[in-house]
Amino acid sequence: EVQLVQSGAEVKQSGESLRISCKGSGYTFTNYWIAWVRQIPGKGLDWMGVIYPGDSDTTYSPSFQGQVTISADKSISTAYLQWSGLKASDSAIYYCARRHYTSGGSFFDYWGQGTLVTVSS
Amino acid sequence: DIQMDQSPSSLSASVGDRVTISCRASQDIGTYLNWYQQKPGKAPNLLIYAASSLQSGVPSRFSGGGSGTDFTLTITSLQPEDFATYYCQQSYSSPRTFGQGTKVEIK
């Protein structure tokens, strides 16, 4: 069974650093891109970026480029999303999702349960 | 970035109703369009990919259509478990943007 299990909720102060994780199981982790998606409570979904764990090739949305770092450790089938200086505006739920490719395009077929990040100023 | 615009932003419907949600892309994206359902407190769930392909395990009352810039998600005979928020997403180019969502509420 394919699963993406994310790390638990975090409460941080503005300016602190943070890394949250997403561990894949039930499939070959290095064969699928992993994306990160932000959701501010009560709002929509924002595509942040993707990483290919096989070679750590990464693409960021321009909106998030320079604001976060996406990485992966294929030896433990885990992807990461990290901040070096959190802001209150980073408070949100963050989802990881597996990207599946077909001839008709790509889509997110499995999602993590989400990690709630709360940043107080 | 490709902008995705959904309409309506919310709707009220009754069990058994036929519901149609629209999604318009700011440029031609062919059929590189996906639909997701999200229930409160849960991660999104894939319903439709490539504009009209039903994801495995998704009930056949869900269907997708369209190409180019205009797309639809149709739910025939709305069921109690279908009350949720629905998002379209383009997979034509990065960033893979989502629509703002359509909340389907009980009338």
gemmi code that builds the backbone of each chain (N, CA, C; Angstrom):
import gemmi

chains = {
    "A": [
        ("GLU", (0.849, -1.205, 0.000), (0.000, 0.000, 0.000), (0.880, 1.248, 0.000)),
        ("VAL", (0.618, 2.121, -0.970), (1.372, 3.368, -1.033), (0.951, 4.282, 0.110)),
        ("GLN", (1.920, 4.828, 0.806), (1.639, 5.777, 1.883), (2.677, 6.887, 1.871)),
        ("LEU", (2.204, 8.074, 2.184), (3.073, 9.209, 2.470), (2.724, 9.665, 3.875)),
        ("VAL", (3.676, 9.578, 4.788), (3.437, 9.929, 6.184), (4.275, 11.149, 6.540)),
        ("GLN", (3.586, 12.196, 6.946), (4.270, 13.449, 7.247), (4.546, 13.595, 8.746)),
        ("SER", (5.491, 14.443, 9.057), (5.830, 14.738, 10.443), (4.714, 15.550, 11.091)),
        ("GLY", (4.777, 15.644, 12.405), (3.687, 16.232, 13.164), (3.654, 17.751, 13.163)),
        ("ALA", (2.589, 18.261, 13.760), (2.368, 19.701, 13.805), (3.506, 20.415, 14.531)),
        ("GLU", (3.768, 21.637, 14.087), (4.854, 22.436, 14.644), (4.329, 23.806, 15.058)),
        ("VAL", (4.824, 24.286, 16.179), (4.563, 25.659, 16.621), (5.914, 26.328, 16.794)),
        ("LYS", (6.112, 27.417, 16.059), (7.416, 28.085, 16.041), (7.236, 29.581, 16.233)),
        ("GLN", (8.359, 30.206, 16.550), (8.416, 31.657, 16.623), (8.930, 32.210, 15.312)),
        ("SER", (8.514, 33.416, 15.017), (8.998, 34.099, 13.828), (10.524, 34.171, 13.854)),
        ("GLY", (11.140, 33.867, 12.706), (12.594, 33.908, 12.593), (13.273, 32.574, 12.823)),
        ("GLU", (12.562, 31.622, 13.399), (13.148, 30.302, 13.642), (13.229, 29.506, 12.345)),
        ("SER", (14.034, 28.466, 12.370), (14.128, 27.565, 11.232), (13.280, 26.327, 11.505)),
        ("LEU", (12.937, 25.630, 10.421), (12.080, 24.456, 10.546), (12.295, 23.552, 9.349)),
        ("ARG", (12.247, 22.251, 9.586), (12.216, 21.269, 8.509), (11.122, 20.268, 8.825)),
        ("ILE", (10.216, 20.083, 7.878), (9.181, 19.071, 8.009), (9.450, 17.965, 6.993)),
        ("SER", (8.912, 16.777, 7.266), (9.276, 15.629, 6.450), (8.069, 14.879, 5.909)),
        ("CYS", (8.345, 14.048, 4.917), (7.328, 13.259, 4.224), (7.986, 11.924, 3.857)),
        ("LYS", (7.592, 10.846, 4.513), (8.214, 9.548, 4.272), (7.321, 8.679, 3.410)),
        ("GLY", (7.867, 8.214, 2.303), (7.127, 7.369, 1.390), (7.368, 5.896, 1.658)),
        ("SER", (6.332, 5.093, 1.418), (6.468, 3.644, 1.547), (5.493, 2.966, 0.609)),
        ("GLY", (5.756, 1.710, 0.333), (4.855, 0.936, -0.518), (5.105, 1.104, -2.004)),
        ("TYR", (6.145, 1.815, -2.377), (6.500, 1.991, -3.791), (7.976, 2.358, -3.861)),
        ("THR", (8.510, 2.406, -5.072), (9.908, 2.771, -5.254), (10.031, 4.292, -5.195)),
        ("PHE", (10.519, 4.773, -4.074), (10.515, 6.210, -3.775), (11.272, 7.013, -4.824)),
        ("THR", (12.329, 6.449, -5.367), (13.166, 7.195, -6.302), (12.568, 7.318, -7.693)),
        ("ASN", (11.446, 6.676, -7.950), (10.847, 6.683, -9.291), (9.750, 7.720, -9.483)),
        ("TYR", (9.368, 8.425, -8.438), (8.257, 9.369, -8.525), (8.660, 10.721, -7.921)),
        ("TRP", (8.234, 11.792, -8.611), (8.403, 13.123, -8.056), (7.524, 13.281, -6.813)),
        ("ILE", (8.010, 14.065, -5.853), (7.222, 14.453, -4.684), (7.032, 15.973, -4.714)),
        ("ALA", (5.798, 16.393, -4.567), (5.481, 17.818, -4.560), (5.099, 18.265, -3.150)),
        ("TRP", (5.255, 19.565, -2.925), (4.760, 20.182, -1.696), (3.691, 21.206, -2.067)),
        ("VAL", (2.603, 21.187, -1.301), (1.454, 22.046, -1.560), (1.063, 22.743, -0.260)),
        ("ARG", (0.897, 24.049, -0.341), (0.519, 24.821, 0.849), (-0.973, 25.078, 0.845)),
        ("GLN", (-1.581, 25.054, 2.017), (-2.977, 25.451, 2.171), (-3.122, 26.288, 3.432)),
        ("ILE", (-3.323, 27.566, 3.245), (-3.649, 28.429, 4.382), (-5.059, 28.055, 4.821)),
        ("PRO", (-5.290, 27.843, 6.122), (-6.613, 27.403, 6.579), (-7.741, 28.247, 6.007)),
        ("GLY", (-8.720, 27.549, 5.454), (-9.871, 28.215, 4.865), (-9.643, 28.715, 3.452)),
        ("LYS", (-8.435, 28.488, 2.912), (-8.088, 28.970, 1.577), (-7.797, 27.810, 0.630)),
        ("GLY", (-7.312, 28.139, -0.548), (-7.075, 27.142, -1.574), (-5.702, 26.502, -1.508)),
        ("LEU", (-5.350, 25.803, -2.578), (-4.121, 25.020, -2.672), (-3.081, 25.767, -3.508)),
        ("ASP", (-1.857, 25.832, -2.973), (-0.762, 26.508, -3.661), (0.358, 25.513, -3.931)),
        ("TRP", (0.689, 25.310, -5.202), (1.781, 24.407, -5.600), (3.105, 25.100, -5.320)),
        ("MET", (3.931, 24.490, -4.475), (5.184, 25.129, -4.053), (6.384, 24.680, -4.882)),
        ("GLY", (6.445, 23.395, -5.171), (7.590, 22.872, -5.896), (7.606, 21.358, -5.832)),
        ("VAL", (8.555, 20.783, -6.582), (8.658, 19.334, -6.667), (10.121, 18.919, -6.632)),
        ("ILE", (10.339, 17.671, -6.204), (11.669, 17.093, -6.223), (11.596, 15.672, -6.740)),
        ("TYR", (12.618, 15.290, -7.513), (12.743, 13.913, -7.962), (13.781, 13.256, -7.074)),
        ("PRO", (13.372, 12.400, -6.153), (14.324, 11.838, -5.187), (15.454, 11.025, -5.819)),
        ("GLY", (15.250, 10.555, -7.030), (16.285, 9.759, -7.678), (17.577, 10.529, -7.877)),
        ("ASP", (17.436, 11.829, -8.226), (18.638, 12.640, -8.460), (18.559, 14.014, -7.801)),
        ("SER", (17.524, 14.233, -6.995), (17.279, 15.499, -6.284), (17.044, 16.686, -7.212)),
        ("ASP", (16.688, 16.433, -8.464), (16.280, 17.513, -9.363), (15.056, 18.195, -8.757)),
        ("THR", (15.083, 19.516, -8.690), (14.041, 20.268, -7.991), (13.558, 21.430, -8.844)),
        ("THR", (12.264, 21.663, -8.818), (11.651, 22.816, -9.467), (10.785, 23.534, -8.442)),
        ("TYR", (10.918, 24.853, -8.383), (10.133, 25.664, -7.456), (9.154, 26.545, -8.216)),
        ("SER", (8.019, 26.811, -7.575), (7.150, 27.868, -8.065), (7.864, 29.201, -7.841)),
        ("PRO", (7.765, 30.130, -8.778), (8.378, 31.445, -8.559), (7.927, 32.104, -7.254)),
        ("SER", (6.705, 31.805, -6.827), (6.171, 32.394, -5.595), (6.894, 31.913, -4.348)),
        ("PHE", (7.546, 30.752, -4.452), (8.203, 30.164, -3.293), (9.722, 30.051, -3.449)),
        ("GLN", (10.216, 30.309, -4.653), (11.657, 30.271, -4.891), (12.369, 31.209, -3.936)),
        ("GLY", (13.385, 30.701, -3.235), (14.134, 31.524, -2.294), (13.508, 31.625, -0.921)),
        ("GLN", (12.261, 31.166, -0.790), (11.566, 31.243, 0.494), (11.656, 29.922, 1.261)),
        ("VAL", (11.746, 28.826, 0.532), (11.822, 27.496, 1.124), (12.858, 26.672, 0.369)),
        ("THR", (13.250, 25.557, 0.984), (14.151, 24.614, 0.333), (13.519, 23.237, 0.377)),
        ("ILE", (13.456, 22.597, -0.779), (12.950, 21.235, -0.896), (14.136, 20.307, -1.107)),
        ("SER", (14.156, 19.223, -0.341), (15.251, 18.266, -0.464), (14.725, 16.859, -0.246)),
        ("ALA", (15.582, 15.875, -0.429), (15.177, 14.485, -0.226), (16.383, 13.649, 0.167)),
        ("ASP", (16.118, 12.619, 0.962), (17.137, 11.625, 1.315), (16.596, 10.279, 0.839)),
        ("LYS", (17.102, 9.846, -0.317), (16.536, 8.630, -0.899), (16.871, 7.389, -0.083)),
        ("SER", (17.913, 7.454, 0.729), (18.288, 6.295, 1.532), (17.236, 5.958, 2.589)),
        ("ILE", (16.431, 6.958, 2.955), (15.372, 6.727, 3.944), (14.005, 7.109, 3.379)),
        ("SER", (13.938, 7.247, 2.053), (12.656, 7.486, 1.359), (11.886, 8.668, 1.952)),
        ("THR", (12.587, 9.747, 2.163), (11.982, 10.895, 2.828), (12.292, 12.191, 2.073)),
        ("ALA", (11.244, 12.978, 1.891), (11.391, 14.314, 1.318), (11.196, 15.346, 2.428)),
        ("TYR", (11.784, 16.515, 2.201), (11.754, 17.561, 3.217), (11.359, 18.897, 2.619)),
        ("LEU", (10.782, 19.716, 3.493), (10.498, 21.111, 3.177), (11.048, 21.920, 4.346)),
        ("GLN", (11.894, 22.894, 4.057), (12.492, 23.630, 5.160), (12.520, 25.136, 4.937)),
        ("TRP", (12.522, 25.816, 6.078), (12.595, 27.270, 6.119), (13.789, 27.658, 6.986)),
        ("SER", (14.481, 28.739, 6.613), (15.595, 29.213, 7.440), (15.178, 30.380, 8.325)),
        ("GLY", (14.088, 31.013, 8.027), (13.608, 32.118, 8.854), (12.112, 32.267, 8.687)),
        ("LEU", (11.356, 31.599, 9.547), (9.898, 31.575, 9.406), (9.278, 32.950, 9.618)),
        ("LYS", (8.172, 33.167, 8.932), (7.358, 34.361, 9.099), (5.952, 33.936, 9.493)),
        ("ALA", (5.219, 34.850, 10.085), (3.843, 34.534, 10.474), (3.014, 34.104, 9.269)),
        ("SER", (3.352, 34.658, 8.108), (2.616, 34.328, 6.883), (2.902, 32.912, 6.387)),
        ("ASP", (3.868, 32.220, 7.001), (4.124, 30.819, 6.655), (3.185, 29.872, 7.381)),
        ("SER", (2.371, 30.376, 8.278), (1.404, 29.546, 8.999), (0.411, 28.949, 8.005)),
        ("ALA", (0.358, 27.634, 7.974), (-0.462, 26.945, 6.974), (-0.384, 25.439, 7.224)),
        ("ILE", (-1.174, 24.706, 6.456), (-1.036, 23.251, 6.370), (-0.215, 22.970, 5.124)),
        ("TYR", (0.756, 22.104, 5.275), (1.623, 21.731, 4.149), (1.416, 20.246, 3.850)),
        ("TYR", (1.102, 19.971, 2.589), (0.916, 18.602, 2.135), (2.055, 18.204, 1.201)),
        ("CYS", (2.471, 16.953, 1.313), (3.299, 16.380, 0.259), (2.395, 15.470, -0.566)),
        ("ALA", (2.762, 15.287, -1.811), (1.951, 14.475, -2.714), (2.859, 13.825, -3.746)),
        ("ARG", (2.498, 12.605, -4.134), (3.266, 11.899, -5.162), (2.735, 12.267, -6.539)),
        ("ARG", (3.655, 12.604, -7.426), (3.253, 12.960, -8.787), (3.402, 11.740, -9.681)),
        ("HIS", (2.307, 11.411, -10.349), (2.287, 10.271, -11.271), (2.190, 10.805, -12.689)),
        ("TYR", (3.008, 10.265, -13.574), (3.007, 10.689, -14.976), (2.304, 9.657, -15.843)),
        ("THR", (1.464, 10.164, -16.751), (0.924, 9.314, -17.806), (1.096, 10.057, -19.125)),
        ("SER", (0.697, 9.423, -20.208), (0.770, 10.098, -21.505), (-0.167, 11.293, -21.546)),
        ("GLY", (-1.157, 11.299, -20.665), (-2.122, 12.393, -20.631), (-1.762, 13.502, -19.673)),
        ("GLY", (-0.589, 13.411, -19.080), (-0.164, 14.442, -18.146), (0.177, 13.872, -16.798)),
        ("SER", (0.360, 14.743, -15.824), (0.713, 14.289, -14.482), (-0.370, 14.682, -13.493)),
        ("PHE", (-0.403, 13.991, -12.394), (-1.393, 14.291, -11.354), (-0.868, 13.760, -10.026)),
        ("PHE", (-1.488, 14.213, -8.949), (-1.102, 13.782, -7.608), (-2.033, 12.656, -7.189)),
        ("ASP", (-1.504, 11.421, -7.140), (-2.362, 10.290, -6.848), (-2.359, 9.873, -5.374)),
        ("TYR", (-1.331, 10.227, -4.640), (-1.285, 9.957, -3.207), (-0.802, 11.202, -2.484)),
        ("TRP", (-1.428, 11.442, -1.337), (-1.117, 12.626, -0.549), (-0.750, 12.232, 0.887)),
        ("GLY", (0.104, 13.028, 1.505), (0.320, 12.890, 2.923), (-0.871, 13.448, 3.698)),
        ("GLN", (-0.831, 13.276, 5.001), (-1.969, 13.700, 5.835), (-1.917, 15.187, 6.171)),
        ("GLY", (-0.822, 15.831, 5.806), (-0.679, 17.263, 6.070), (0.063, 17.534, 7.367)),
        ("THR", (0.831, 18.614, 7.377), (1.527, 19.085, 8.575), (1.122, 20.529, 8.817)),
        ("LEU", (0.551, 20.794, 9.974), (0.153, 22.151, 10.343), (1.337, 22.873, 10.959)),
        ("VAL", (1.688, 23.989, 10.348), (2.763, 24.829, 10.864), (2.151, 26.138, 11.348)),
        ("THR", (2.401, 26.462, 12.608), (1.906, 27.701, 13.199), (3.098, 28.537, 13.619)),
        ("VAL", (3.153, 29.767, 13.113), (4.261, 30.661, 13.411), (3.703, 31.879, 14.146)),
        ("SER", (4.200, 32.101, 15.336), (3.732, 33.261, 16.094), (4.786, 34.360, 16.037)),
        ("SER", (4.289, 35.580, 15.992), (5.186, 36.736, 15.906), (5.409, 37.341, 17.288)),
    ],
    "B": [
        ("ASP", (2.824, 32.393, -15.135), (2.031, 31.301, -14.573), (0.669, 31.226, -15.262)),
        ("ILE", (0.160, 30.010, -15.410), (-1.183, 29.821, -15.944), (-2.175, 30.020, -14.803)),
        ("GLN", (-3.147, 30.886, -15.037), (-4.180, 31.132, -14.031), (-5.367, 30.220, -14.292)),
        ("MET", (-5.888, 29.641, -13.212), (-7.049, 28.767, -13.287), (-8.201, 29.416, -12.535)),
        ("ASP", (-9.316, 29.585, -13.200), (-10.452, 30.287, -12.611), (-11.657, 29.367, -12.563)),
        ("GLN", (-12.127, 29.062, -11.368), (-13.267, 28.186, -11.201), (-14.535, 28.992, -10.959)),
        ("SER", (-15.644, 28.439, -11.416), (-16.933, 29.031, -11.113), (-17.989, 27.941, -10.984)),
        ("PRO", (-18.949, 28.145, -10.068), (-18.981, 29.236, -9.095), (-17.974, 28.981, -7.974)),
        ("SER", (-17.807, 29.916, -7.068), (-16.929, 29.703, -5.920), (-17.621, 28.837, -4.873)),
        ("SER", (-18.942, 28.863, -4.864), (-19.713, 27.979, -3.999), (-21.088, 27.762, -4.600)),
        ("LEU", (-21.719, 26.685, -4.211), (-23.066, 26.396, -4.674), (-23.786, 25.565, -3.628)),
        ("SER", (-25.092, 25.693, -3.613), (-25.936, 24.886, -2.737), (-26.754, 23.934, -3.600)),
        ("ALA", (-26.792, 22.696, -3.204), (-27.509, 21.699, -3.980), (-28.090, 20.645, -3.042)),
        ("SER", (-29.023, 19.894, -3.575), (-29.697, 18.854, -2.793), (-29.211, 17.484, -3.231)),
        ("VAL", (-29.359, 16.519, -2.338), (-29.045, 15.130, -2.692), (-29.874, 14.736, -3.910)),
        ("GLY", (-29.205, 14.152, -4.872), (-29.867, 13.746, -6.097), (-29.744, 14.740, -7.238)),
        ("ASP", (-29.311, 15.948, -6.944), (-29.141, 16.962, -7.986), (-27.967, 16.630, -8.907)),
        ("ARG", (-28.010, 17.200, -10.101), (-26.879, 17.192, -11.032), (-26.141, 18.507, -10.836)),
        ("VAL", (-24.835, 18.418, -10.642), (-24.015, 19.602, -10.364), (-22.900, 19.702, -11.396)),
        ("THR", (-22.681, 20.905, -11.895), (-21.582, 21.147, -12.841), (-20.733, 22.297, -12.330)),
        ("ILE", (-19.432, 22.066, -12.289), (-18.444, 23.070, -11.885), (-17.568, 23.368, -13.093)),
        ("SER", (-17.277, 24.633, -13.304), (-16.467, 25.046, -14.447), (-15.076, 25.486, -14.019)),
        ("CYS", (-14.145, 25.307, -14.917), (-12.756, 25.711, -14.699), (-12.234, 26.268, -16.017)),
        ("ARG", (-11.685, 27.477, -15.971), (-11.154, 28.101, -17.177), (-9.668, 28.406, -16.978)),
        ("ALA", (-8.866, 28.018, -17.950), (-7.434, 28.298, -17.924), (-7.130, 29.581, -18.683)),
        ("SER", (-6.077, 30.265, -18.270), (-5.717, 31.533, -18.909), (-5.031, 31.350, -20.260)),
        ("GLN", (-4.672, 30.105, -20.608), (-4.150, 29.793, -21.933), (-4.499, 28.348, -22.257)),
        ("ASP", (-4.305, 27.972, -23.505), (-4.611, 26.620, -23.957), (-3.736, 25.611, -23.213)),
        ("ILE", (-4.387, 24.667, -22.530), (-3.643, 23.623, -21.814), (-3.994, 22.234, -22.345)),
        ("GLY", (-4.616, 22.166, -23.527), (-4.986, 20.869, -24.074), (-5.944, 20.164, -23.136)),
        ("THR", (-5.571, 18.937, -22.744), (-6.382, 18.209, -21.756), (-5.573, 17.940, -20.487)),
        ("TYR", (-4.597, 18.809, -20.222), (-3.753, 18.640, -19.039), (-4.433, 19.255, -17.811)),
        ("LEU", (-5.517, 18.625, -17.404), (-6.363, 19.188, -16.366), (-6.826, 18.074, -15.422)),
        ("ASN", (-6.656, 18.321, -14.132), (-7.060, 17.365, -13.118), (-8.101, 17.983, -12.191)),
        ("TRP", (-8.881, 17.118, -11.557), (-9.875, 17.547, -10.569), (-9.636, 16.776, -9.260)),
        ("TYR", (-9.726, 17.509, -8.148), (-9.572, 16.927, -6.815), (-10.758, 17.309, -5.951)),
        ("GLN", (-11.066, 16.435, -5.006), (-12.085, 16.681, -3.996), (-11.388, 16.797, -2.639)),
        ("GLN", (-11.781, 17.783, -1.846), (-11.222, 17.896, -0.512), (-12.340, 18.061, 0.515)),
        ("LYS", (-12.314, 17.201, 1.512), (-13.251, 17.306, 2.622), (-12.557, 17.968, 3.806)),
        ("PRO", (-13.326, 18.596, 4.696), (-12.713, 19.338, 5.814), (-11.760, 18.473, 6.633)),
        ("GLY", (-10.570, 19.019, 6.880), (-9.587, 18.325, 7.690), (-8.863, 17.188, 6.996)),
        ("LYS", (-9.090, 17.021, 5.707), (-8.483, 15.920, 4.961), (-7.642, 16.443, 3.801)),
        ("ALA", (-6.745, 15.600, 3.347), (-5.975, 15.935, 2.149), (-6.869, 15.830, 0.919)),
        ("PRO", (-6.522, 16.544, -0.140), (-7.265, 16.393, -1.405), (-7.197, 14.956, -1.919)),
        ("ASN", (-8.198, 14.611, -2.731), (-8.278, 13.273, -3.303), (-8.518, 13.414, -4.801)),
        ("LEU", (-7.726, 12.717, -5.605), (-7.840, 12.812, -7.057), (-9.126, 12.165, -7.553)),
        ("LEU", (-9.872, 12.894, -8.379), (-11.096, 12.371, -8.987), (-10.902, 12.056, -10.469)),
        ("ILE", (-10.408, 13.051, -11.200), (-10.317, 13.019, -12.658), (-8.929, 13.490, -13.060)),
        ("TYR", (-8.305, 12.820, -14.025), (-7.050, 13.305, -14.596), (-7.155, 13.350, -16.112)),
        ("ALA", (-6.282, 14.086, -16.723), (-6.308, 14.267, -18.183), (-7.691, 14.675, -18.657)),
        ("ALA", (-8.316, 15.546, -17.933), (-9.600, 16.181, -18.235), (-10.805, 15.270, -18.090)),
        ("SER", (-10.671, 13.993, -18.479), (-11.864, 13.146, -18.512), (-11.643, 11.718, -18.042)),
        ("SER", (-10.443, 11.382, -17.587), (-10.170, 10.017, -17.131), (-10.488, 9.880, -15.645)),
        ("LEU", (-11.331, 8.910, -15.341), (-11.771, 8.690, -13.968), (-10.689, 7.925, -13.203)),
        ("GLN", (-10.268, 8.463, -12.072), (-9.285, 7.772, -11.256), (-9.896, 6.481, -10.701)),
        ("SER", (-9.076, 5.447, -10.594), (-9.521, 4.168, -10.061), (-10.166, 4.345, -8.688)),
        ("GLY", (-11.340, 3.721, -8.520), (-12.029, 3.770, -7.245), (-12.994, 4.923, -7.073)),
        ("VAL", (-12.985, 5.852, -8.015), (-13.886, 7.011, -7.934), (-15.229, 6.636, -8.566)),
        ("PRO", (-16.334, 6.957, -7.905), (-17.652, 6.579, -8.444), (-17.911, 7.164, -9.825)),
        ("SER", (-18.657, 6.446, -10.614), (-18.905, 6.849, -12.003), (-19.863, 8.026, -12.120)),
        ("ARG", (-20.446, 8.487, -11.025), (-21.270, 9.694, -11.077), (-20.417, 10.953, -11.302)),
        ("PHE", (-19.113, 10.824, -11.130), (-18.196, 11.924, -11.425), (-17.716, 11.800, -12.868)),
        ("SER", (-17.742, 12.909, -13.592), (-17.189, 12.913, -14.936), (-16.579, 14.273, -15.239)),
        ("GLY", (-15.597, 14.257, -16.122), (-14.929, 15.488, -16.518), (-14.962, 15.645, -18.017)),
        ("GLY", (-14.926, 16.907, -18.458), (-14.916, 17.169, -19.889), (-14.206, 18.460, -20.206)),
        ("GLY", (-14.039, 18.690, -21.479), (-13.428, 19.926, -21.949), (-12.033, 19.759, -22.483)),
        ("SER", (-11.563, 20.787, -23.140), (-10.196, 20.842, -23.641), (-9.879, 22.280, -23.985)),
        ("GLY", (-8.588, 22.563, -24.132), (-8.178, 23.920, -24.463), (-8.164, 24.808, -23.235)),
        ("THR", (-9.176, 25.626, -23.080), (-9.231, 26.527, -21.919), (-10.443, 26.305, -21.027)),
        ("ASP", (-11.423, 25.556, -21.483), (-12.680, 25.416, -20.738), (-12.960, 23.956, -20.391)),
        ("PHE", (-13.200, 23.735, -19.093), (-13.372, 22.399, -18.565), (-14.542, 22.352, -17.591)),
        ("THR", (-15.091, 21.152, -17.429), (-16.174, 20.980, -16.478), (-15.986, 19.706, -15.675)),
        ("LEU", (-16.471, 19.754, -14.453), (-16.627, 18.574, -13.602), (-18.119, 18.448, -13.338)),
        ("THR", (-18.660, 17.279, -13.616), (-20.084, 17.040, -13.414), (-20.270, 15.916, -12.414)),
        ("ILE", (-21.161, 16.137, -11.494), (-21.586, 15.089, -10.554), (-23.062, 14.831, -10.832)),
        ("THR", (-23.366, 13.644, -11.307), (-24.763, 13.300, -11.536), (-25.284, 12.682, -10.240)),
        ("SER", (-26.468, 13.065, -9.847), (-27.084, 12.525, -8.651), (-26.176, 12.668, -7.418)),
        ("LEU", (-26.078, 13.894, -6.940), (-25.228, 14.250, -5.801), (-25.576, 13.398, -4.579)),
        ("GLN", (-24.537, 12.864, -3.946), (-24.706, 12.037, -2.753), (-24.235, 12.781, -1.505)),
        ("PRO", (-24.679, 12.382, -0.323), (-24.287, 13.107, 0.907), (-22.771, 13.223, 1.087)),
        ("GLU", (-22.042, 12.207, 0.651), (-20.587, 12.239, 0.824), (-19.879, 13.141, -0.191)),
        ("ASP", (-20.633, 13.711, -1.129), (-20.027, 14.573, -2.156), (-19.959, 16.027, -1.730)),
        ("PHE", (-20.531, 16.358, -0.594), (-20.447, 17.737, -0.125), (-19.023, 17.984, 0.353)),
        ("ALA", (-18.335, 18.855, -0.383), (-16.895, 19.045, -0.223), (-16.483, 20.237, -1.075)),
        ("THR", (-15.187, 20.495, -1.109), (-14.637, 21.523, -1.994), (-13.891, 20.843, -3.126)),
        ("TYR", (-14.062, 21.356, -4.328), (-13.474, 20.762, -5.523), (-12.501, 21.752, -6.152)),
        ("TYR", (-11.348, 21.219, -6.563), (-10.298, 22.036, -7.163), (-9.900, 21.472, -8.521)),
        ("CYS", (-9.728, 22.364, -9.486), (-9.079, 21.956, -10.726), (-7.598, 22.309, -10.632)),
        ("GLN", (-6.785, 21.648, -11.428), (-5.346, 21.882, -11.460), (-4.839, 21.606, -12.860)),
        ("GLN", (-4.006, 22.510, -13.375), (-3.410, 22.278, -14.686), (-2.075, 21.578, -14.539)),
        ("SER", (-1.800, 20.628, -15.427), (-0.515, 19.936, -15.420), (0.231, 20.184, -16.734)),
        ("TYR", (-0.049, 21.343, -17.343), (0.573, 21.690, -18.627), (1.976, 22.234, -18.436)),
        ("SER", (2.142, 23.103, -17.425), (3.453, 23.705, -17.202), (3.621, 24.087, -15.736)),
        ("SER", (4.888, 24.234, -15.332), (5.174, 24.651, -13.958), (5.070, 26.168, -13.844)),
        ("PRO", (4.571, 26.679, -12.717), (4.017, 25.933, -11.592), (2.646, 25.336, -11.915)),
        ("ARG", (2.388, 24.156, -11.395), (1.146, 23.423, -11.699), (-0.005, 24.002, -10.880)),
        ("THR", (-0.534, 25.102, -11.304), (-1.473, 25.898, -10.526), (-2.844, 25.244, -10.358)),
        ("PHE", (-3.471, 25.571, -9.233), (-4.819, 25.127, -8.898), (-5.814, 26.272, -9.079)),
        ("GLY", (-7.057, 25.903, -9.319), (-8.135, 26.871, -9.219), (-8.378, 27.228, -7.763)),
        ("GLN", (-9.224, 28.218, -7.526), (-9.446, 28.702, -6.170), (-10.413, 27.831, -5.380)),
        ("GLY", (-11.040, 26.872, -6.037), (-11.931, 25.946, -5.354), (-13.398, 26.295, -5.502)),
        ("THR", (-14.239, 25.265, -5.473), (-15.692, 25.402, -5.482), (-16.241, 24.583, -4.333)),
        ("LYS", (-16.901, 25.243, -3.413), (-17.469, 24.556, -2.254), (-18.898, 24.146, -2.568)),
        ("VAL", (-19.181, 22.865, -2.451), (-20.520, 22.338, -2.690), (-21.166, 22.100, -1.331)),
        ("GLU", (-22.233, 22.836, -1.077), (-22.898, 22.790, 0.229), (-24.291, 22.207, 0.093)),
        ("ILE", (-24.811, 21.778, 1.223), (-26.152, 21.210, 1.250), (-27.194, 22.318, 1.249)),
        ("LYS", (-28.165, 22.190, 0.353), (-29.270, 23.156, 0.314), (-30.266, 22.817, 1.430)),
    ],
}
model = gemmi.Model(1)
for chain_id, residues in chains.items():
    chain = gemmi.Chain(chain_id)
    for i, (resn, *xyz) in enumerate(residues, 1):
        res = gemmi.Residue()
        res.name, res.seqid = resn, gemmi.SeqId(i, " ")
        for name, pos in zip(("N", "CA", "C"), xyz):
            atom = gemmi.Atom()
            atom.name, atom.element = name, gemmi.Element(name[0])
            atom.pos, atom.b_iso = gemmi.Position(*pos), 0.0
            res.add_atom(atom)
        chain.add_residue(res)
    model.add_chain(chain)
structure = gemmi.Structure()
structure.add_model(model)
structure.setup_entities()
